[in-house]
Amino acid sequence: FLEERNILTVPKWVQHYTLQPTPEYLRTLEFTEHDDFTSSSRLNENCIRYVPEPSEKLGYFWRATAMDPRPITVHEGIPGHYFQLCLSWKNQDPIRRHYYDSGANEGIGFYAEEMMLQAGLFDDSPHTREIIYNFMRLRALRVEVDVKLALGEFTLEQAAKYLQEKVPMDEQTARQEAIAFSTSPGGAMTYQIGKLQILKFLADTRMQQGDRFNLRAFDDFLWKNGNVPIALQRWELLGDASNVPK
């Protein structure tokens, strides 16, 4: 699909993003996510995301995955995190092979969701498009919860209840989200901020390059340098250092 729509170049050496049943030794930790994105020395192996058994009690993300695995696959797998990490691990610059902060990475994952939505991947399923729209709502609400937790305007219980009611999502997932945000202030907002930075980067590149602009070339550059902050990518591609702190 990515190649057919001229969105991204997919090297033939990239392996598969797979969903596998959660092994016994990880089942006590099924309340959280388990991904083996491989590594720079294991690029010949498939990526594995462990999923729980189908159940009426599945949480927010697992229920979405059971309904249609494509939204999670687009963010976590291909063309999202797994694919981006594989390309970055092959970067000729060793410094750019390593992950430093989540702004660019989560921005790319979130950008990939809307990119595939706009490209028509989910045109066959209104319910899947609803999942994508709800993921967008979640990322926007995360910004508010992240800030209010950091400022002491939300307790953990208030943050969880807010997410449970406003997303909406199940109580356990909402509490896990609140706990995660409280232990890593600023992390939850990187999805939204990273995506907005990428969209501005995309628009400005189109304006600067005019008729020479090629979406596939832009996305190839973005993914290859996906561990590099977007402000530095702008500086390299557009010669614009206005977003780089002096």
N, C-alpha and C positions, 0 to 999 in steps of 0.2 A: 504493500500500500504506500509506504513512504517513497519508494523508488518510482512507482507508477504515477504518483501525484507530484513528483519532482520536489519533494519536501526536504528529504535528507538522503545523503549517500549512506548505504548500508554495506560496509566491507564484508566480503565473503567469509572472513575469519571469525566474525562475531558469532557466538554460539546462541543458545536458546534460553529464554526466561521461562522457567517451569514452575508449576504448582504441584507440590507433593504433600501427602498426608503427614501430619505431625508425628515424628517418631516418639516412642514411649518415653524416652528420657527427657523430652521437652514438654510433655503434656501438662506437667504441673505449672508450666509457664505460658499456657495458652492464652492468658489474659493479655499478652503483649505480642508483638510481631517478631518473626524470625526469618531473616533473609540471609542467604549466603551469596553475596554479590561476586564471589570468586576474588581474584586479586591480580596484581600485575604479573605474577608468576604462574597464574592458573587460567589464563585466557582461553585455553583449549577446553575448559570445562563449562557445563551449563550452569546458569544461575538457578538457585532453588529458593522458593518461598514456601514455607511450611504452612499449611492451612488446616483448621480443625475439621472434625466430622460435621456433616450437615446436621442442623438442629434448629428447633424453634427458638432456642435461646441465644442464637448467634448475636454478637454485638454489632455495632454500627458498621464498621468496615468489613467485617466478615460477612454480614448479611448482604452488603452491596456486592461483595465478591461472589457470593453464591448466586445472586440474581444475574450477574453478568461480570465475568472476570476482566473484561476489557478496561474499564476505568482504572482499576488498580494496576493492571499491567502497563497501561500507558504512562502512569506516574512512576511506579516502582521499577518497571522492567524496560520495555522497548516502546517508545523512544526515550523513556525517562531515565531514572538513576542508573540502572545496570548498564544500559547502552552508553550513557554519558561517561560513566566511570571507565568502561572499556576503552573508549576513544581517548580519554584523558590519560590513561595508563600507557598509551602508545605515543603520547606527545614526545616530540624529539627533544624538548626542553625538560630535563629531569625535575626542575622546580615545579613545573606545571602539572606534573603527574600526581601530586599529592593534594589531598583535601585540606582546606584551611578553615573555611567558615561556610555556613549553610545558605547564605544569601544567593549565590549563583546557583548552587545545586538544587535547592528547593524552588528557586525561581524557575529554573529550567523544567523541573517536574511539573509545576503548576502551569507553566506556559504550554507544555506538551499536551496537557489535558484540553485546553481551549483550542490549541492548534489542530488537534485531531477532530475535535467537535466541528470546527469551522471547515475542515477539509472533507467532512462527510462520513467519517468512520462509523458514527452512530446513527446515521439516517434511517437505518432499518429498525430502530428500537426507541420509541418515545420514552419508555421507562428508563433506558440507559441514559438518555439525554437528561432526564430528571435527576439521576444520580450525579451526573457531572455538574449540573446547576446547583445541587445541594452541596457538593464539595466546594464550590465557589463560595456559597453562603458560609460554610464552616470556616474557610480561610479568612474571610472578612471578620467574622465574629471572634476568631482567635486573636486578632489584633487588639480588640477592645479588652478581652479577658487578660491578655498578656500584660497590657499597660496597667490595668486596674489591680492585678495581683502585685505587680512591682511597686505600685504606689500605696499599697495597703488599703485600697478602696474595696477590694473583694477578699473575703476569706476563701479557703479552699472549698468549703461547702457552698458558698454563694456562687463561686465561679462554676462549679460543677452543675448546680441547679440551673444557672443561666444557660449553659450550653445544652443541658438536657431539654430545656423548654424551647429555646430559640432555634436550635439547628433543624429539627429536634434529633436527639439520640438517646440511647439507653443509658441508664444511670451509671453502670460500671464504666463504660467508655468515657462518659463525661467526667467522672472522677479521675480516671487515668490521665485524661487530657489536662485537667486542672493541676494535678500533681506534677506532671511533666513540665508545664509552663512555669510553675512556682520554683522549680529547681534550675531552670535555665532561662532567666529573664531575657527577653528580646528574641528568643529563638522562634516563638510561634508566629511572630510578625514577618519573619524572613520569607515565608511563602508568598504573601501578598506584595511585600516591598520588592522582592526579587523579580516577580513577574512584571510588576509595573515598570521597573528599571529596564527589563528586556523589551517590553512593548515600546517604550520611549526610544531605546536603542534601535529597534527595528524601524520605527517611523523616521528617525533622524537619518538612518543609513539610506532609506528609500529617498528622502529629500535630497541628500547630498549626492547620491549616485545617479539619480534620475533614471533615464532609460537603461543605464548600465546595471541597475539593481537586479539581483537574482536571489530569490528567497532561499533556494537550496544552498547557494554559496554562503549566504548569511548564516543559516542554521548550521551548516558544516563548521564554520568558524566558531560559532557559539558553543556547540557541543564539544568540539576538540579542545577548547579552552575553558571547559565548564567548571574547572576548579578555581579559575581566576575571577576575582570580583568584577562585576559588570562595569564599574567605573574605569577599571584598568583596561578592559576590553574595548570600551569606547575610545579611550586614549590611543590605543594601538591602531584600531581600524579607521577611526574618523579624525584622529589628531586632536581630539577634544579632551582636554584635561580639566574642564571646569568642574567636574564632580570629584576630582581627586583632592583630598585635603592638602592644603599648603603647609 
